[in-house]
């Protein structure tokens, strides 16, 4: 798994989401072909009868036109004939379908981030995920080299360590303080952070510097604006999760020598970032809103559960 390359890996968010219905096999195929993605990010949920399916939402309203109907209340036989409301009206895939496709000829270099959602029973979802992975033969490379389970908190990391030993785990979140506490406790962890957290003036640069010094790969989500893409390349992040992988690949080529190696002078890059992302007050307002929400969330969480280090210790103990 290419998690530490000099240029960020291109990770297709829910597949080629800007060109196909999200989290469908069509979106994954287009990401690998037209989008040139080297990796795919997708989301895991559980049906009532224990089938691991790929869906960001816990219900079927936004993508399948059935508001109020929850995945966990339906068996797989009730879901397999559904089609997305977005054309070309694709079916919902299972994790098994994605793995079988990934093991196909010519796709041995691709890897996948499995975002384990927190709407289902945690133990059952992680266990069923591990069982599904074990049931699909990996004829090209071991799945442990191609799959990284993505966990929002230490409870899910503990379960992944138990059910998926040997797999590199990624923490996905928006708090650098919580991510630091996890990195201190879980060897070999990668992190996938909301881009605003990495760009925060006081904490972002220090977090990136410390993670780089410790050899911890850092990914950013969800990056769709070209200015943010350029920022990620300049910061030499491990991966960029984007709805438009082709646009990101084009940005990498434009900034480099055709292979994505950044060689553009820093001042030129800064001018482009200023034109395409910052836009003065807009970028300031975006970051201000993030900080307000972060302070509110962090304060509430601290009052309810204590410091990030305390939470991580307790959650890892179970």
Secondary structure, DSSP 8 states (H G I E B T S, - for coil): ---S-SS-EEEEETTTTTTS-TTSHHHHHHHHTTS--SEEEEEEEE-TTS-EEE-SSSEEHHHHSEEEEEGGGS-HHHHTT---SSTT-----BHHHHHHHHTSTT-TT-EEEEEE-SSS-HHHHHHHHHHHHHHS--SSS-GGGTEEEEESSHHHHHHHHHHSTT---EEEES-HHHHHHHHHHSTT-EEEEEHHHHH-TTTHHHHHHHHHHHT--EEEE---SHHHHHHHHHTT-SEEEES-HHHHHHHHHHHSSSSS---S-HHHHHHHHIIIIITTHHHHHHHHHHHHHHHHHHHHHHHHH--HHHHHHHHHH-
